[in-house]
Amino acid sequence: MELIYKNIEFYFPGSEVVLPKAKDLDVYLSWIDKHQEHIDNEVQEMTCGWDDAFVVPSKSHVACITVESQQSIAVMILGDEILGDLGYDIWFENEHIVNEGFAD
């Protein structure tokens, strides 16, 4: 199942779920907001060493959130046009980052 909330796709794979309330989705968004400076730094680091590549942090955005469980989400961050489909993936459990990396 999927839904779009605040222009972000949320996926709930492999299960039938009751649609979450907006306040529940806002909790997941708050986890991301709490780590926004770290996320911006990682997106910049990803392009370090690329000739003439500078990613404007304000143009990076959450493209997708996969809700793996009530306490666990996977987030795909995409950047501006310089990155194309290269993105930064980050996994949270109870608002804490548990894994992160770059993917195409």
C-alpha positions in Angstrom: 0.0 0.0 0.0 1.2 3.5 -0.6 0.0 7.0 0.1 1.2 10.6 -0.5 1.4 13.0 2.4 3.0 16.4 2.2 4.2 15.5 -1.3 6.2 12.5 0.0 5.4 9.0 -0.9 5.0 6.6 2.0 5.1 2.8 1.3 3.8 0.1 3.6 5.2 -3.1 1.9 3.9 -6.6 2.5 1.1 -5.8 4.9 -2.4 -4.6 5.1 -2.6 -1.6 7.3 -5.1 0.9 8.5 -4.3 4.3 7.1 -2.2 6.2 9.6 -3.3 9.5 11.1 -1.5 12.6 10.0 0.0 13.0 13.5 1.6 9.5 13.1 3.2 10.5 9.8 4.3 13.8 11.3 6.3 11.8 13.8 8.3 10.2 11.0 8.9 13.5 9.4 10.1 14.9 12.8 12.7 12.1 12.9 14.1 13.4 9.6 13.9 17.1 10.7 15.8 16.3 13.8 18.8 15.0 11.7 18.5 17.5 8.8 21.9 19.1 9.4 23.5 15.7 9.3 21.6 14.8 6.1 22.6 18.0 4.4 26.3 17.3 5.3 26.1 13.8 4.0 24.5 14.9 0.7 27.3 17.4 0.3 30.0 14.8 1.2 28.5 12.5 -1.4 29.6 14.9 -4.2 33.0 15.8 -2.7 35.6 15.6 -5.5 33.2 15.9 -8.3 34.3 18.7 -10.7 31.9 21.6 -10.6 29.4 19.7 -8.5 27.7 21.5 -5.7 24.4 20.3 -4.4 22.2 23.0 -2.9 20.9 21.5 0.4 17.6 23.3 0.0 17.0 21.4 -3.3 17.5 18.0 -1.7 14.3 16.5 -0.6 12.7 13.4 0.9 11.4 11.4 -2.1 10.1 8.4 -0.3 9.6 7.0 3.1 9.1 3.2 3.5 7.4 2.4 6.8 8.9 -1.0 7.8 7.3 -1.1 11.2 5.8 1.4 13.6 9.3 2.1 15.0 11.4 1.7 11.7 11.5 3.7 8.5 13.7 3.8 5.4 14.1 7.2 3.8 15.3 8.1 0.3 16.7 11.6 -0.2 17.2 12.9 -3.7 19.1 16.0 -4.5 19.0 18.6 -7.3 19.5 18.0 -11.0 23.3 17.4 -10.5 22.6 14.1 -8.7 20.1 12.6 -11.2 18.8 9.5 -9.6 21.7 9.1 -7.2 20.4 9.5 -3.7 21.1 9.2 0.0 19.3 6.5 1.9 18.9 6.5 5.6 17.3 4.1 8.1 15.7 5.1 11.4 14.6 3.2 14.4 12.8 5.1 17.1 14.1 8.4 15.6 17.8 7.3 15.7 19.8 6.7 12.6 20.8 3.0 12.3 22.2 2.9 8.8 22.9 5.2 5.9 24.5 5.1 2.5 24.3 6.3 -1.1 22.4 4.4 -3.9 21.6 4.7 -7.5 
